[in-house]
Amino acid sequence: MNLKGVSKSVWVRAIALFLVLVNLICIEFFGFQIIPFAETEIYEGVSIVVVTTVTIWTSWKNNSFTKKAQHADRFLE
């Protein structure tokens, strides 16, 4: 893995996913929320989680973590 060559947008998506997962684990296992959602905001919260998940899922193939993939990206450019 070549983490130094990973773009900022990849890091932002990875951190967003990590925060959502940590929030979900805290809610399910410990009963508290890191990212607070009132009952009226549940729809918005679920929408954010779905959008974040779908964004990472659909863009994962184009995120180059290895040196070989980054070299291929430079070759394509």
PDB file with SEQRES, HELIX, SHEET and CRYST1 records, atoms N, CA, C and O in Angstrom:
SEQRES   1 A   77  MET ASN LEU LYS GLY VAL SER LYS SER VAL TRP VAL ARG          
SEQRES   2 A   77  ALA ILE ALA LEU PHE LEU VAL LEU VAL ASN LEU ILE CYS          
SEQRES   3 A   77  ILE GLU PHE PHE GLY PHE GLN ILE ILE PRO PHE ALA GLU          
SEQRES   4 A   77  THR GLU ILE TYR GLU GLY VAL SER ILE VAL VAL VAL THR          
SEQRES   5 A   77  THR VAL THR ILE TRP THR SER TRP LYS ASN ASN SER PHE          
SEQRES   6 A   77  THR LYS LYS ALA GLN HIS ALA ASP ARG PHE LEU GLU              
HELIX    1 AA1 LEU A    3  GLY A    5  5                                   3    
HELIX    2 AA2 LYS A    8  ILE A   25  1                                  18    
HELIX    3 AA3 CYS A   26  PHE A   30  3                                   5    
HELIX    4 AA4 GLU A   39  GLU A   41  5                                   3    
HELIX    5 AA5 ILE A   42  SER A   59  1                                  18    
HELIX    6 AA6 TRP A   60  ASN A   62  5                                   3    
HELIX    7 AA7 LYS A   67  LEU A   76  1                                  10    
CRYST1    1.000    1.000    1.000  90.00  90.00  90.00 P 1           1          
ATOM      1  N   MET A   1       0.836  -1.178   0.000  1.00  0.00           N  
ATOM      2  CA  MET A   1       0.000   0.000   0.000  1.00  0.00           C  
ATOM      3  C   MET A   1       0.885   1.247   0.000  1.00  0.00           C  
ATOM      4  O   MET A   1       1.946   1.276   0.623  1.00  0.00           O  
ATOM      5  N   ASN A   2       0.428   2.261  -0.705  1.00  0.00           N  
ATOM      6  CA  ASN A   2       1.127   3.536  -0.753  1.00  0.00           C  
ATOM      7  C   ASN A   2       0.174   4.615  -0.246  1.00  0.00           C  
ATOM      8  O   ASN A   2      -0.524   5.256  -1.031  1.00  0.00           O  
ATOM      9  N   LEU A   3       0.152   4.809   1.058  1.00  0.00           N  
ATOM     10  CA  LEU A   3      -0.798   5.741   1.657  1.00  0.00           C  
ATOM     11  C   LEU A   3      -0.448   7.199   1.384  1.00  0.00           C  
ATOM     12  O   LEU A   3      -1.324   8.062   1.452  1.00  0.00           O  
ATOM     13  N   LYS A   4       0.820   7.493   1.074  1.00  0.00           N  
ATOM     14  CA  LYS A   4       1.216   8.872   0.791  1.00  0.00           C  
ATOM     15  C   LYS A   4       0.641   9.360  -0.530  1.00  0.00           C  
ATOM     16  O   LYS A   4       0.438  10.562  -0.701  1.00  0.00           O  
ATOM     17  N   GLY A   5       0.374   8.462  -1.461  1.00  0.00           N  
ATOM     18  CA  GLY A   5      -0.150   8.843  -2.755  1.00  0.00           C  
ATOM     19  C   GLY A   5      -1.670   8.909  -2.824  1.00  0.00           C  
ATOM     20  O   GLY A   5      -2.224   9.222  -3.878  1.00  0.00           O  
ATOM     21  N   VAL A   6      -2.345   8.624  -1.734  1.00  0.00           N  
ATOM     22  CA  VAL A   6      -3.813   8.609  -1.712  1.00  0.00           C  
ATOM     23  C   VAL A   6      -4.321  10.051  -1.699  1.00  0.00           C  
ATOM     24  O   VAL A   6      -3.815  10.881  -0.944  1.00  0.00           O  
ATOM     25  N   SER A   7      -5.306  10.346  -2.524  1.00  0.00           N  
ATOM     26  CA  SER A   7      -5.825  11.719  -2.632  1.00  0.00           C  
ATOM     27  C   SER A   7      -6.647  12.105  -1.401  1.00  0.00           C  
ATOM     28  O   SER A   7      -7.106  11.255  -0.638  1.00  0.00           O  
ATOM     29  N   LYS A   8      -6.817  13.428  -1.238  1.00  0.00           N  
ATOM     30  CA  LYS A   8      -7.568  13.947  -0.088  1.00  0.00           C  
ATOM     31  C   LYS A   8      -9.025  13.501  -0.109  1.00  0.00           C  
ATOM     32  O   LYS A   8      -9.610  13.232   0.941  1.00  0.00           O  
ATOM     33  N   SER A   9      -9.610  13.422  -1.296  1.00  0.00           N  
ATOM     34  CA  SER A   9     -11.015  13.018  -1.381  1.00  0.00           C  
ATOM     35  C   SER A   9     -11.210  11.578  -0.897  1.00  0.00           C  
ATOM     36  O   SER A   9     -12.239  11.258  -0.302  1.00  0.00           O  
ATOM     37  N   VAL A  10     -10.243  10.726  -1.146  1.00  0.00           N  
ATOM     38  CA  VAL A  10     -10.312   9.345  -0.663  1.00  0.00           C  
ATOM     39  C   VAL A  10     -10.276   9.342   0.860  1.00  0.00           C  
ATOM     40  O   VAL A  10     -11.045   8.629   1.504  1.00  0.00           O  
ATOM     41  N   TRP A  11      -9.372  10.148   1.439  1.00  0.00           N  
ATOM     42  CA  TRP A  11      -9.277  10.218   2.899  1.00  0.00           C  
ATOM     43  C   TRP A  11     -10.561  10.748   3.519  1.00  0.00           C  
ATOM     44  O   TRP A  11     -11.006  10.239   4.548  1.00  0.00           O  
ATOM     45  N   VAL A  12     -11.160  11.759   2.910  1.00  0.00           N  
ATOM     46  CA  VAL A  12     -12.405  12.325   3.440  1.00  0.00           C  
ATOM     47  C   VAL A  12     -13.498  11.265   3.461  1.00  0.00           C  
ATOM     48  O   VAL A  12     -14.214  11.131   4.454  1.00  0.00           O  
ATOM     49  N   ARG A  13     -13.634  10.503   2.361  1.00  0.00           N  
ATOM     50  CA  ARG A  13     -14.659   9.455   2.314  1.00  0.00           C  
ATOM     51  C   ARG A  13     -14.373   8.355   3.322  1.00  0.00           C  
ATOM     52  O   ARG A  13     -15.296   7.852   3.962  1.00  0.00           O  
ATOM     53  N   ALA A  14     -13.111   7.973   3.476  1.00  0.00           N  
ATOM     54  CA  ALA A  14     -12.759   6.916   4.426  1.00  0.00           C  
ATOM     55  C   ALA A  14     -13.034   7.363   5.865  1.00  0.00           C  
ATOM     56  O   ALA A  14     -13.536   6.581   6.673  1.00  0.00           O  
ATOM     57  N   ILE A  15     -12.708   8.609   6.184  1.00  0.00           N  
ATOM     58  CA  ILE A  15     -12.959   9.134   7.532  1.00  0.00           C  
ATOM     59  C   ILE A  15     -14.455   9.243   7.793  1.00  0.00           C  
ATOM     60  O   ILE A  15     -14.917   8.935   8.891  1.00  0.00           O  
ATOM     61  N   ALA A  16     -15.215   9.680   6.789  1.00  0.00           N  
ATOM     62  CA  ALA A  16     -16.670   9.768   6.955  1.00  0.00           C  
ATOM     63  C   ALA A  16     -17.260   8.392   7.236  1.00  0.00           C  
ATOM     64  O   ALA A  16     -18.114   8.241   8.109  1.00  0.00           O  
ATOM     65  N   LEU A  17     -16.805   7.400   6.499  1.00  0.00           N  
ATOM     66  CA  LEU A  17     -17.289   6.035   6.732  1.00  0.00           C  
ATOM     67  C   LEU A  17     -16.927   5.573   8.137  1.00  0.00           C  
ATOM     68  O   LEU A  17     -17.756   4.980   8.827  1.00  0.00           O  
ATOM     69  N   PHE A  18     -15.699   5.838   8.565  1.00  0.00           N  
ATOM     70  CA  PHE A  18     -15.258   5.443   9.901  1.00  0.00           C  
ATOM     71  C   PHE A  18     -16.138   6.089  10.977  1.00  0.00           C  
ATOM     72  O   PHE A  18     -16.556   5.414  11.917  1.00  0.00           O  
ATOM     73  N   LEU A  19     -16.420   7.380  10.847  1.00  0.00           N  
ATOM     74  CA  LEU A  19     -17.261   8.067  11.839  1.00  0.00           C  
ATOM     75  C   LEU A  19     -18.671   7.494  11.894  1.00  0.00           C  
ATOM     76  O   LEU A  19     -19.237   7.323  12.974  1.00  0.00           O  
ATOM     77  N   VAL A  20     -19.229   7.201  10.736  1.00  0.00           N  
ATOM     78  CA  VAL A  20     -20.579   6.629  10.704  1.00  0.00           C  
ATOM     79  C   VAL A  20     -20.586   5.252  11.361  1.00  0.00           C  
ATOM     80  O   VAL A  20     -21.502   4.928  12.117  1.00  0.00           O  
ATOM     81  N   LEU A  21     -19.576   4.446  11.078  1.00  0.00           N  
ATOM     82  CA  LEU A  21     -19.505   3.113  11.679  1.00  0.00           C  
ATOM     83  C   LEU A  21     -19.300   3.183  13.186  1.00  0.00           C  
ATOM     84  O   LEU A  21     -19.928   2.428  13.929  1.00  0.00           O  
ATOM     85  N   VAL A  22     -18.430   4.080  13.651  1.00  0.00           N  
ATOM     86  CA  VAL A  22     -18.207   4.241  15.094  1.00  0.00           C  
ATOM     87  C   VAL A  22     -19.494   4.693  15.768  1.00  0.00           C  
ATOM     88  O   VAL A  22     -19.830   4.206  16.847  1.00  0.00           O  
ATOM     89  N   ASN A  23     -20.218   5.620  15.145  1.00  0.00           N  
ATOM     90  CA  ASN A  23     -21.491   6.081  15.708  1.00  0.00           C  
ATOM     91  C   ASN A  23     -22.479   4.921  15.817  1.00  0.00           C  
ATOM     92  O   ASN A  23     -23.151   4.771  16.837  1.00  0.00           O  
ATOM     93  N   LEU A  24     -22.568   4.111  14.783  1.00  0.00           N  
ATOM     94  CA  LEU A  24     -23.481   2.972  14.795  1.00  0.00           C  
ATOM     95  C   LEU A  24     -23.112   1.973  15.888  1.00  0.00           C  
ATOM     96  O   LEU A  24     -23.990   1.475  16.591  1.00  0.00           O  
ATOM     97  N   ILE A  25     -21.833   1.680  16.035  1.00  0.00           N  
ATOM     98  CA  ILE A  25     -21.378   0.750  17.075  1.00  0.00           C  
ATOM     99  C   ILE A  25     -21.686   1.315  18.460  1.00  0.00           C  
ATOM    100  O   ILE A  25     -22.140   0.586  19.341  1.00  0.00           O  
ATOM    101  N   CYS A  26     -21.440   2.613  18.656  1.00  0.00           N  
ATOM    102  CA  CYS A  26     -21.727   3.237  19.954  1.00  0.00           C  
ATOM    103  C   CYS A  26     -23.212   3.179  20.281  1.00  0.00           C  
ATOM    104  O   CYS A  26     -23.581   2.935  21.430  1.00  0.00           O  
ATOM    105  N   ILE A  27     -24.061   3.397  19.298  1.00  0.00           N  
ATOM    106  CA  ILE A  27     -25.505   3.349  19.528  1.00  0.00           C  
ATOM    107  C   ILE A  27     -25.934   1.933  19.888  1.00  0.00           C  
ATOM    108  O   ILE A  27     -26.648   1.727  20.870  1.00  0.00           O  
ATOM    109  N   GLU A  28     -25.503   0.964  19.101  1.00  0.00           N  
ATOM    110  CA  GLU A  28     -25.964  -0.416  19.275  1.00  0.00           C  
ATOM    111  C   GLU A  28     -25.419  -1.079  20.530  1.00  0.00           C  
ATOM    112  O   GLU A  28     -26.157  -1.781  21.221  1.00  0.00           O  
ATOM    113  N   PHE A  29     -24.152  -0.873  20.839  1.00  0.00           N  
ATOM    114  CA  PHE A  29     -23.533  -1.602  21.943  1.00  0.00           C  
ATOM    115  C   PHE A  29     -23.465  -0.819  23.247  1.00  0.00           C  
ATOM    116  O   PHE A  29     -23.510  -1.414  24.324  1.00  0.00           O  
ATOM    117  N   PHE A  30     -23.358   0.501  23.170  1.00  0.00           N  
ATOM    118  CA  PHE A  30     -23.153   1.286  24.376  1.00  0.00           C  
ATOM    119  C   PHE A  30     -24.296   2.240  24.695  1.00  0.00           C  
ATOM    120  O   PHE A  30     -24.327   2.830  25.775  1.00  0.00           O  
ATOM    121  N   GLY A  31     -25.226   2.394  23.773  1.00  0.00           N  
ATOM    122  CA  GLY A  31     -26.413   3.192  24.034  1.00  0.00           C  
ATOM    123  C   GLY A  31     -26.236   4.701  23.996  1.00  0.00           C  
ATOM    124  O   GLY A  31     -27.089   5.437  24.493  1.00  0.00           O  
ATOM    125  N   PHE A  32     -25.138   5.171  23.411  1.00  0.00           N  
ATOM    126  CA  PHE A  32     -25.005   6.623  23.270  1.00  0.00           C  
ATOM    127  C   PHE A  32     -24.616   6.960  21.834  1.00  0.00           C  
ATOM    128  O   PHE A  32     -24.090   6.125  21.099  1.00  0.00           O  
ATOM    129  N   GLN A  33     -24.891   8.209  21.458  1.00  0.00           N  
ATOM    130  CA  GLN A  33     -24.663   8.641  20.084  1.00  0.00           C  
ATOM    131  C   GLN A  33     -23.547   9.669  20.017  1.00  0.00           C  
ATOM    132  O   GLN A  33     -23.536  10.637  20.777  1.00  0.00           O  
ATOM    133  N   ILE A  34     -22.624   9.456  19.117  1.00  0.00           N  
ATOM    134  CA  ILE A  34     -21.581  10.449  18.863  1.00  0.00           C  
ATOM    135  C   ILE A  34     -22.135  11.518  17.930  1.00  0.00           C  
ATOM    136  O   ILE A  34     -21.906  12.712  18.123  1.00  0.00           O  
ATOM    137  N   ILE A  35     -22.867  11.068  16.919  1.00  0.00           N  
ATOM    138  CA  ILE A  35     -23.528  11.978  15.990  1.00  0.00           C  
ATOM    139  C   ILE A  35     -25.002  11.993  16.381  1.00  0.00           C  
ATOM    140  O   ILE A  35     -25.728  11.051  16.065  1.00  0.00           O  
ATOM    141  N   PRO A  36     -25.456  13.040  17.058  1.00  0.00           N  
ATOM    142  CA  PRO A  36     -26.824  13.033  17.599  1.00  0.00           C  
ATOM    143  C   PRO A  36     -27.906  13.226  16.537  1.00  0.00           C  
ATOM    144  O   PRO A  36     -27.806  14.102  15.678  1.00  0.00           O  
ATOM    145  N   PHE A  37     -28.914  12.408  16.612  1.00  0.00           N  
ATOM    146  CA  PHE A  37     -30.087  12.526  15.755  1.00  0.00           C  
ATOM    147  C   PHE A  37     -31.328  12.445  16.639  1.00  0.00           C  
ATOM    148  O   PHE A  37     -31.536  11.456  17.341  1.00  0.00           O  
ATOM    149  N   ALA A  38     -32.147  13.489  16.598  1.00  0.00           N  
ATOM    150  CA  ALA A  38     -33.423  13.439  17.299  1.00  0.00           C  
ATOM    151  C   ALA A  38     -34.373  12.579  16.477  1.00  0.00           C  
ATOM    152  O   ALA A  38     -34.083  12.250  15.327  1.00  0.00           O  
ATOM    153  N   GLU A  39     -35.496  12.221  17.064  1.00  0.00           N  
ATOM    154  CA  GLU A  39     -36.432  11.361  16.349  1.00  0.00           C  
ATOM    155  C   GLU A  39     -36.897  11.974  15.036  1.00  0.00           C  
ATOM    156  O   GLU A  39     -37.106  11.264  14.052  1.00  0.00           O  
ATOM    157  N   THR A  40     -37.056  13.282  15.023  1.00  0.00           N  
ATOM    158  CA  THR A  40     -37.484  13.945  13.787  1.00  0.00           C  
ATOM    159  C   THR A  40     -36.378  13.996  12.745  1.00  0.00           C  
ATOM    160  O   THR A  40     -36.641  14.251  11.570  1.00  0.00           O  
ATOM    161  N   GLU A  41     -35.152  13.758  13.164  1.00  0.00           N  
ATOM    162  CA  GLU A  41     -34.014  13.800  12.245  1.00  0.00           C  
ATOM    163  C   GLU A  41     -33.542  12.420  11.790  1.00  0.00           C  
ATOM    164  O   GLU A  41     -32.537  12.307  11.088  1.00  0.00           O  
ATOM    165  N   ILE A  42     -34.258  11.382  12.182  1.00  0.00           N  
ATOM    166  CA  ILE A  42     -33.835  10.023  11.822  1.00  0.00           C  
ATOM    167  C   ILE A  42     -33.803   9.843  10.312  1.00  0.00           C  
ATOM    168  O   ILE A  42     -32.868   9.247   9.779  1.00  0.00           O  
ATOM    169  N   TYR A  43     -34.807  10.348   9.626  1.00  0.00           N  
ATOM    170  CA  TYR A  43     -34.831  10.233   8.164  1.00  0.00           C  
ATOM    171  C   TYR A  43     -33.590  10.880   7.557  1.00  0.00           C  
ATOM    172  O   TYR A  43     -32.956  10.308   6.670  1.00  0.00           O  
ATOM    173  N   GLU A  44     -33.248  12.065   8.034  1.00  0.00           N  
ATOM    174  CA  GLU A  44     -32.059  12.737   7.525  1.00  0.00           C  
ATOM    175  C   GLU A  44     -30.801  11.948   7.854  1.00  0.00           C  
ATOM    176  O   GLU A  44     -29.906  11.830   7.016  1.00  0.00           O  
ATOM    177  N   GLY A  45     -30.724  11.416   9.052  1.00  0.00           N  
ATOM    178  CA  GLY A  45     -29.558  10.621   9.452  1.00  0.00           C  
ATOM    179  C   GLY A  45     -29.393   9.380   8.609  1.00  0.00           C  
ATOM    180  O   GLY A  45     -28.286   9.062   8.174  1.00  0.00           O  
ATOM    181  N   VAL A  46     -30.484   8.676   8.376  1.00  0.00           N  
ATOM    182  CA  VAL A  46     -30.437   7.477   7.535  1.00  0.00           C  
ATOM    183  C   VAL A  46     -30.036   7.850   6.111  1.00  0.00           C  
ATOM    184  O   VAL A  46     -29.261   7.138   5.472  1.00  0.00           O  
ATOM    185  N   SER A  47     -30.559   8.954   5.623  1.00  0.00           N  
ATOM    186  CA  SER A  47     -30.213   9.408   4.274  1.00  0.00           C  
ATOM    187  C   SER A  47     -28.723   9.709   4.164  1.00  0.00           C  
ATOM    188  O   SER A  47     -28.090   9.362   3.166  1.00  0.00           O  
ATOM    189  N   ILE A  48     -28.165  10.349   5.180  1.00  0.00           N  
ATOM    190  CA  ILE A  48     -26.738  10.653   5.170  1.00  0.00           C  
ATOM    191  C   ILE A  48     -25.916   9.374   5.151  1.00  0.00           C  
ATOM    192  O   ILE A  48     -24.949   9.264   4.398  1.00  0.00           O  
ATOM    193  N   VAL A  49     -26.297   8.412   5.974  1.00  0.00           N  
ATOM    194  CA  VAL A  49     -25.573   7.137   6.014  1.00  0.00           C  
ATOM    195  C   VAL A  49     -25.652   6.435   4.664  1.00  0.00           C  
ATOM    196  O   VAL A  49     -24.649   5.924   4.166  1.00  0.00           O  
ATOM    197  N   VAL A  50     -26.831   6.411   4.079  1.00  0.00           N  
ATOM    198  CA  VAL A  50     -27.011   5.743   2.783  1.00  0.00           C  
ATOM    199  C   VAL A  50     -26.196   6.445   1.706  1.00  0.00           C  
ATOM    200  O   VAL A  50     -25.521   5.786   0.915  1.00  0.00           O  
ATOM    201  N   VAL A  51     -26.249   7.770   1.668  1.00  0.00           N  
ATOM    202  CA  VAL A  51     -25.490   8.519   0.664  1.00  0.00           C  
ATOM    203  C   VAL A  51     -23.987   8.283   0.838  1.00  0.00           C  
ATOM    204  O   VAL A  51     -23.274   8.073  -0.144  1.00  0.00           O  
ATOM    205  N   THR A  52     -23.511   8.318   2.074  1.00  0.00           N  
ATOM    206  CA  THR A  52     -22.090   8.082   2.332  1.00  0.00           C  
ATOM    207  C   THR A  52     -21.683   6.681   1.898  1.00  0.00           C  
ATOM    208  O   THR A  52     -20.650   6.499   1.254  1.00  0.00           O  
ATOM    209  N   THR A  53     -22.491   5.699   2.251  1.00  0.00           N  
ATOM    210  CA  THR A  53     -22.187   4.320   1.892  1.00  0.00           C  
ATOM    211  C   THR A  53     -22.185   4.124   0.382  1.00  0.00           C  
ATOM    212  O   THR A  53     -21.274   3.501  -0.163  1.00  0.00           O  
ATOM    213  N   VAL A  54     -23.183   4.643  -0.285  1.00  0.00           N  
ATOM    214  CA  VAL A  54     -23.268   4.486  -1.737  1.00  0.00           C  
ATOM    215  C   VAL A  54     -22.123   5.229  -2.425  1.00  0.00           C  
ATOM    216  O   VAL A  54     -21.580   4.740  -3.416  1.00  0.00           O  
ATOM    217  N   THR A  55     -21.752   6.396  -1.916  1.00  0.00           N  
ATOM    218  CA  THR A  55     -20.642   7.145  -2.488  1.00  0.00           C  
ATOM    219  C   THR A  55     -19.347   6.353  -2.408  1.00  0.00           C  
ATOM    220  O   THR A  55     -18.616   6.253  -3.394  1.00  0.00           O  
ATOM    221  N   ILE A  56     -19.062   5.797  -1.258  1.00  0.00           N  
ATOM    222  CA  ILE A  56     -17.841   4.997  -1.097  1.00  0.00           C  
ATOM    223  C   ILE A  56     -17.915   3.749  -1.961  1.00  0.00           C  
ATOM    224  O   ILE A  56     -16.941   3.387  -2.621  1.00  0.00           O  
ATOM    225  N   TRP A  57     -19.047   3.102  -1.958  1.00  0.00           N  
ATOM    226  CA  TRP A  57     -19.213   1.870  -2.730  1.00  0.00           C  
ATOM    227  C   TRP A  57     -19.013   2.114  -4.217  1.00  0.00           C  
ATOM    228  O   TRP A  57     -18.325   1.340  -4.882  1.00  0.00           O  
ATOM    229  N   THR A  58     -19.607   3.184  -4.751  1.00  0.00           N  
ATOM    230  CA  THR A  58     -19.519   3.431  -6.192  1.00  0.00           C  
ATOM    231  C   THR A  58     -18.180   4.010  -6.616  1.00  0.00           C  
ATOM    232  O   THR A  58     -17.805   3.892  -7.782  1.00  0.00           O  
ATOM    233  N   SER A  59     -17.457   4.625  -5.709  1.00  0.00           N  
ATOM    234  CA  SER A  59     -16.186   5.231  -6.098  1.00  0.00           C  
ATOM    235  C   SER A  59     -14.978   4.402  -5.704  1.00  0.00           C  
ATOM    236  O   SER A  59     -13.857   4.763  -6.060  1.00  0.00           O  
ATOM    237  N   TRP A  60     -15.161   3.319  -4.992  1.00  0.00           N  
ATOM    238  CA  TRP A  60     -14.044   2.538  -4.465  1.00  0.00           C  
ATOM    239  C   TRP A  60     -13.138   2.007  -5.569  1.00  0.00           C  
ATOM    240  O   TRP A  60     -11.919   1.986  -5.401  1.00  0.00           O  
ATOM    241  N   LYS A  61     -13.700   1.582  -6.678  1.00  0.00           N  
ATOM    242  CA  LYS A  61     -12.899   1.010  -7.749  1.00  0.00           C  
ATOM    243  C   LYS A  61     -11.919   2.029  -8.335  1.00  0.00           C  
ATOM    244  O   LYS A  61     -10.890   1.640  -8.888  1.00  0.00           O  
ATOM    245  N   ASN A  62     -12.218   3.313  -8.224  1.00  0.00           N  
ATOM    246  CA  ASN A  62     -11.367   4.334  -8.804  1.00  0.00           C  
ATOM    247  C   ASN A  62     -10.417   4.961  -7.795  1.00  0.00           C  
ATOM    248  O   ASN A  62      -9.737   5.935  -8.117  1.00  0.00           O  
ATOM    249  N   ASN A  63     -10.357   4.433  -6.609  1.00  0.00           N  
ATOM    250  CA  ASN A  63      -9.448   4.948  -5.596  1.00  0.00           C  
ATOM    251  C   ASN A  63      -8.195   4.096  -5.598  1.00  0.00           C  
ATOM    252  O   ASN A  63      -8.240   2.895  -5.329  1.00  0.00           O  
ATOM    253  N   SER A  64      -7.096   4.721  -5.899  1.00  0.00           N  
ATOM    254  CA  SER A  64      -5.840   3.996  -6.073  1.00  0.00           C  
ATOM    255  C   SER A  64      -5.005   4.041  -4.800  1.00  0.00           C  
ATOM    256  O   SER A  64      -4.431   5.075  -4.460  1.00  0.00           O  
ATOM    257  N   PHE A  65      -4.942   2.912  -4.102  1.00  0.00           N  
ATOM    258  CA  PHE A  65      -4.166   2.811  -2.878  1.00  0.00           C  
ATOM    259  C   PHE A  65      -2.777   2.221  -3.129  1.00  0.00           C  
ATOM    260  O   PHE A  65      -1.851   2.506  -2.369  1.00  0.00           O  
ATOM    261  N   THR A  66      -2.613   1.428  -4.149  1.00  0.00           N  
ATOM    262  CA  THR A  66      -1.329   0.782  -4.389  1.00  0.00           C  
ATOM    263  C   THR A  66      -0.490   1.597  -5.360  1.00  0.00           C  
ATOM    264  O   THR A  66      -1.018   2.392  -6.138  1.00  0.00           O  
ATOM    265  N   LYS A  67       0.827   1.392  -5.308  1.00  0.00           N  
ATOM    266  CA  LYS A  67       1.731   2.086  -6.228  1.00  0.00           C  
ATOM    267  C   LYS A  67       1.407   1.734  -7.675  1.00  0.00           C  
ATOM    268  O   LYS A  67       1.442   2.591  -8.558  1.00  0.00           O  
ATOM    269  N   LYS A  68       1.094   0.475  -7.900  1.00  0.00           N  
ATOM    270  CA  LYS A  68       0.791   0.015  -9.255  1.00  0.00           C  
ATOM    271  C   LYS A  68      -0.455   0.726  -9.810  1.00  0.00           C  
ATOM    272  O   LYS A  68      -0.469   1.153 -10.965  1.00  0.00           O  
ATOM    273  N   ALA A  69      -1.481   0.846  -8.989  1.00  0.00           N  
ATOM    274  CA  ALA A  69      -2.719   1.512  -9.421  1.00  0.00           C  
ATOM    275  C   ALA A  69      -2.477   3.005  -9.640  1.00  0.00           C  
ATOM    276  O   ALA A  69      -3.020   3.588 -10.579  1.00  0.00           O  
ATOM    277  N   GLN A  70      -1.670   3.625  -8.786  1.00  0.00           N  
ATOM    278  CA  GLN A  70      -1.371   5.039  -8.958  1.00  0.00           C  
ATOM    279  C   GLN A  70      -0.554   5.268 -10.224  1.00  0.00           C  
ATOM    280  O   GLN A  70      -0.750   6.263 -10.922  1.00  0.00           O  
ATOM    281  N   HIS A  71       0.361   4.350 -10.520  1.00  0.00           N  
ATOM    282  CA  HIS A  71       1.143   4.438 -11.753  1.00  0.00           C  
ATOM    283  C   HIS A  71       0.206   4.300 -12.968  1.00  0.00           C  
ATOM    284  O   HIS A  71       0.358   5.015 -13.958  1.00  0.00           O  
ATOM    285  N   ALA A  72      -0.740   3.397 -12.883  1.00  0.00           N  
ATOM    286  CA  ALA A  72      -1.693   3.219 -13.982  1.00  0.00           C  
ATOM    287  C   ALA A  72      -2.542   4.478 -14.164  1.00  0.00           C  
ATOM    288  O   ALA A  72      -2.857   4.848 -15.295  1.00  0.00           O  
ATOM    289  N   ASP A  73      -2.912   5.135 -13.076  1.00  0.00           N  
ATOM    290  CA  ASP A  73      -3.670   6.386 -13.167  1.00  0.00           C  
ATOM    291  C   ASP A  73      -2.848   7.459 -13.883  1.00  0.00           C  
ATOM    292  O   ASP A  73      -3.367   8.175 -14.740  1.00  0.00           O  
ATOM    293  N   ARG A  74      -1.562   7.568 -13.527  1.00  0.00           N  
ATOM    294  CA  ARG A  74      -0.705   8.552 -14.191  1.00  0.00           C  
ATOM    295  C   ARG A  74      -0.554   8.225 -15.662  1.00  0.00           C  
ATOM    296  O   ARG A  74      -0.514   9.126 -16.500  1.00  0.00           O  
ATOM    297  N   PHE A  75      -0.470   6.935 -15.985  1.00  0.00           N  
ATOM    298  CA  PHE A  75      -0.343   6.505 -17.381  1.00  0.00           C  
ATOM    299  C   PHE A  75      -1.595   6.884 -18.168  1.00  0.00           C  
ATOM    300  O   PHE A  75      -1.499   7.328 -19.312  1.00  0.00           O  
ATOM    301  N   LEU A  76      -2.764   6.711 -17.559  1.00  0.00           N  
ATOM    302  CA  LEU A  76      -4.014   7.058 -18.232  1.00  0.00           C  
ATOM    303  C   LEU A  76      -4.150   8.553 -18.470  1.00  0.00           C  
ATOM    304  O   LEU A  76      -4.728   8.978 -19.470  1.00  0.00           O  
ATOM    305  N   GLU A  77      -3.611   9.359 -17.543  1.00  0.00           N  
ATOM    306  CA  GLU A  77      -3.702  10.811 -17.687  1.00  0.00           C  
ATOM    307  C   GLU A  77      -2.803  11.269 -18.807  1.00  0.00           C  
ATOM    308  O   GLU A  77      -2.733  12.464 -19.094  1.00  0.00           O  
TER     309      GLU A  77                                                      
END                                                                             
